[in-house]
Amino acid sequence: MRDGSADGGRAGDAPAGKATVDLDRLASALTGQDPAGELTRPGPGDAVDGVPALAVARPASVAGVSAVLAEATSQGLATVARGAGTALDWAAPPERADLILDVTGLGRLVEHGAGDLVAVAEAGLPVVELLETVGRVGQELVADLPPRRLGGGATVGGALATGVSGPRRLQRGALRDLVLGATVVLADGTVASSGGKVVKNVAGYDLAKLMTGSYGTLGVIVRAAFRLHPVRPARRWVVATGPLPDVAGRAREVVASQLAPAAVEIDRPAWSREAGVAVLLEGQEAAVVPRAREAAALTGGEIRTVPPAWWGVLPDDDGAGAVPSAGADRTVLAKATATLTGVGGLLAAARAAEDTRGAGVAVRGSAAGVLYVAIGGRDPAAVAGVVRELRAVAPSPRDGTVTVLRAPRDVREAVDAWGPVGGLDLMRAVKRRLDPGRNLAPGRFVGGI
Ligand SMILES: Cc1cc2nc3c(=O)[nH]c(=O)nc-3n(C[C@H](O)[C@H](O)[C@H](O)COP(=O)(O)OP(=O)(O)OC[C@H]3O[C@@H](n4cnc5c(N)ncnc54)[C@H](O)[C@@H]3O)c2cc1C
């Protein structure tokens, strides 16, 4: 144990009803397998969306993750994996977070097969470092993390666990489509890989895809392999603004056109009756320029060599100026999906909800129907009302969804964060199979998973 807590021992003075932790056993399980691993008592920053931890483990090897997780589970502890912590308050807060399993000690780029356009990285590697390394030979992971998150050190494991996607998912797919395999440690310490060695209790699952967007509820990601792409040499953005229905229609036309845009993004600032659309064209200079002209003709936009300031930035990020006025700590972040034709309805519903609920609603994201929404009202009932009105136009898992990613406690109490979800029974069955004791981030995922 580090941090002046060499006494270790039982944290037996935990309040009634809370888990107790045998720190000595945890520490020796960890360092017995992983001498460079560390177990520390939690500091002020060691909480998960307000849920305090009893201990923080920072293994430096897969064996260490396995040993400490097996021991934590045998003690009945709830474990929450942590990367850089940039999205630790996304999804529901866990019921308990007894042990924080910090994976930043596993931070190596294991392999860069430049010829095969594949990179294998440990979960704690910051995505920005992966990008820098593969960028030296003109390759990239087309993940489009927003600059502030990248700068915050968002990790490979956290990126997968949150499963979010940026502008270029339109053409290249989301992270889920770019991940080729993963190595995961299950709650009981089993190390399982997709692709290579098949472990009996996970046979039949595509683990890497299962982990994408699972918010650490199924296993701790320790390693992942990704498909890379060559960086395309030339880029142009075509940017237009106009009334909401107009912009939605133009964006839809570009998505459906022969122009093969790398991305088509929409930005509707709070309280605005207008929206912006930005089309990204990538490729060889000689081909990109005429395609940009065509896109400009189609959208009535202007051609630029740099993206608009809001490109790839979450709408609750102050930097881009779209934040409604609630203040950063009160702004609710949601993710809305819609069919291609449903995006216009979503934008209109955002505008209408502002009038009925008195809360600003900024919407930004892919015209193909994966958008982020920032809601700025101070009144939880008003914010919940906005979410309900948006859900009314994205009424089913098939036609679209609105899920609350980040929200203050009182808003979470006023609204179901997930809304209608398809396949919940199946998801519960997967959880039971992989984490039967609910030891991994219990309650964080839809349906209390
Ligand atoms: C416009 C836009 C585009 C974006 N594009 C992308 C994108 O393309 N790809 C992408 O990945 N993200 C994207 N993001 C999301 C953003 O970058 C996430 O904040 C980031 O991926 C989280 O990484 P982190 O290391 O900070 O995770 P943390 O905040 O530490 O953790 C996030 C969640 O993952 C869990 N977790 C962390 N590490 C592990 C692990 N090793 N095993 C199991 N669970 C773990 C945590 O418990 C928590 O639930 C985008 C966001 C925006 C706004």
The ligand as an SDF file (V2000), in Angstrom:
LIG
                    3D

 53 58  0  0  0  0  0  0  0  0999 V2000
  -17.6450   14.6400  -31.3070 C   0  0  0  0  0  0  0  0  0  0  0  0
  -17.0870   13.4980  -30.4830 C   0  0  0  0  0  0  0  0  0  0  0  0
  -16.4520   12.4860  -31.0570 C   0  0  0  0  0  0  0  0  0  0  0  0
  -15.9590   11.4410  -30.2940 C   0  0  0  0  0  0  0  0  0  0  0  0
  -15.3830   10.4780  -30.9650 N   0  0  0  0  0  0  0  0  0  0  0  0
  -14.9500    9.4100  -30.2980 C   0  0  0  0  0  0  0  0  0  0  0  0
  -14.4330    8.3220  -31.0400 C   0  0  0  0  0  0  0  0  0  0  0  0
  -14.4010    8.3570  -32.2800 O   0  0  0  0  0  0  0  0  0  0  0  0
  -14.0060    7.2650  -30.3790 N   0  0  0  0  0  0  0  0  0  0  0  0
  -14.0560    7.2170  -29.0200 C   0  0  0  0  0  0  0  0  0  0  0  0
  -13.6360    6.2360  -28.4600 O   0  0  0  0  0  0  0  0  0  0  0  0
  -14.5470    8.2110  -28.2620 N   0  0  0  0  0  0  0  0  0  0  0  0
  -15.0060    9.3040  -28.8790 C   0  0  0  0  0  0  0  0  0  0  0  0
  -15.5450   10.3090  -28.1710 N   0  0  0  0  0  0  0  0  0  0  0  0
  -15.6900   10.1470  -26.7080 C   0  0  0  0  0  0  0  0  0  0  0  0
  -14.5690   10.6650  -25.8240 C   0  0  0  0  0  0  0  0  0  0  0  0
  -13.3830   10.7660  -26.4450 O   0  0  0  0  0  0  0  0  0  0  0  0
  -14.4570    9.7780  -24.5440 C   0  0  0  0  0  0  0  0  0  0  0  0
  -14.4440   10.7060  -23.5240 O   0  0  0  0  0  0  0  0  0  0  0  0
  -13.2010    8.9340  -24.3730 C   0  0  0  0  0  0  0  0  0  0  0  0
  -13.2080    7.9450  -25.3360 O   0  0  0  0  0  0  0  0  0  0  0  0
  -13.1150    8.3320  -22.9560 C   0  0  0  0  0  0  0  0  0  0  0  0
  -11.7870    7.8630  -22.6650 O   0  0  0  0  0  0  0  0  0  0  0  0
  -11.1570    7.8650  -21.1810 P   0  0  0  0  0  0  0  0  0  0  0  0
   -9.8760    7.1320  -21.2480 O   0  0  0  0  0  0  0  0  0  0  0  0
  -11.0950    9.2350  -20.6540 O   0  0  0  0  0  0  0  0  0  0  0  0
  -12.2220    6.9810  -20.3780 O   0  0  0  0  0  0  0  0  0  0  0  0
  -12.7390    7.1420  -18.8790 P   0  0  0  0  0  0  0  0  0  0  0  0
  -13.4780    8.4230  -18.7420 O   0  0  0  0  0  0  0  0  0  0  0  0
  -11.6730    6.8650  -17.8970 O   0  0  0  0  0  0  0  0  0  0  0  0
  -13.7770    5.9540  -18.8320 O   0  0  0  0  0  0  0  0  0  0  0  0
  -14.9630    5.9400  -19.6300 C   0  0  0  0  0  0  0  0  0  0  0  0
  -15.7500    4.6740  -19.3000 C   0  0  0  0  0  0  0  0  0  0  0  0
  -15.0130    3.5420  -19.7130 O   0  0  0  0  0  0  0  0  0  0  0  0
  -14.7490    2.6740  -18.5870 C   0  0  0  0  0  0  0  0  0  0  0  0
  -13.3680    2.1830  -18.8030 N   0  0  0  0  0  0  0  0  0  0  0  0
  -12.2290    2.9160  -18.9000 C   0  0  0  0  0  0  0  0  0  0  0  0
  -11.1810    2.1250  -19.1580 N   0  0  0  0  0  0  0  0  0  0  0  0
  -11.6570    0.8650  -19.2330 C   0  0  0  0  0  0  0  0  0  0  0  0
  -11.0750   -0.4120  -19.4810 C   0  0  0  0  0  0  0  0  0  0  0  0
   -9.7660   -0.5490  -19.7160 N   0  0  0  0  0  0  0  0  0  0  0  0
  -11.8860   -1.5110  -19.4960 N   0  0  0  0  0  0  0  0  0  0  0  0
  -13.2140   -1.4050  -19.2520 C   0  0  0  0  0  0  0  0  0  0  0  0
  -13.8230   -0.2230  -19.0270 N   0  0  0  0  0  0  0  0  0  0  0  0
  -13.0670    0.8920  -19.0140 C   0  0  0  0  0  0  0  0  0  0  0  0
  -14.9210    3.5370  -17.3690 C   0  0  0  0  0  0  0  0  0  0  0  0
  -15.2970    2.7750  -16.2430 O   0  0  0  0  0  0  0  0  0  0  0  0
  -16.0420    4.4810  -17.8250 C   0  0  0  0  0  0  0  0  0  0  0  0
  -17.3240    3.8920  -17.7260 O   0  0  0  0  0  0  0  0  0  0  0  0
  -16.0700   11.3880  -28.8800 C   0  0  0  0  0  0  0  0  0  0  0  0
  -16.7130   12.4260  -28.2990 C   0  0  0  0  0  0  0  0  0  0  0  0
  -17.2100   13.4650  -29.1020 C   0  0  0  0  0  0  0  0  0  0  0  0
  -17.8750   14.5820  -28.5120 C   0  0  0  0  0  0  0  0  0  0  0  0
  1  2  1  0
  2  3  1  0
  2 52  2  0
  3  4  2  0
  4  5  1  0
  4 50  1  0
  5  6  2  0
  6  7  1  0
  6 13  1  0
  7  8  2  0
  7  9  1  0
  9 10  1  0
 10 11  2  0
 10 12  1  0
 12 13  2  0
 13 14  1  0
 14 15  1  0
 14 50  1  0
 15 16  1  0
 16 17  1  0
 16 18  1  0
 18 19  1  0
 18 20  1  0
 20 21  1  0
 20 22  1  0
 22 23  1  0
 23 24  1  0
 24 25  2  0
 24 26  1  0
 24 27  1  0
 27 28  1  0
 28 29  2  0
 28 30  1  0
 28 31  1  0
 31 32  1  0
 32 33  1  0
 33 34  1  0
 33 48  1  0
 34 35  1  0
 35 36  1  0
 35 46  1  0
 36 37  1  0
 36 45  1  0
 37 38  2  0
 38 39  1  0
 39 40  1  0
 39 45  2  0
 40 41  1  0
 40 42  2  0
 42 43  1  0
 43 44  2  0
 44 45  1  0
 46 47  1  0
 46 48  1  0
 48 49  1  0
 50 51  2  0
 51 52  1  0
 52 53  1  0
M  END
$$$$
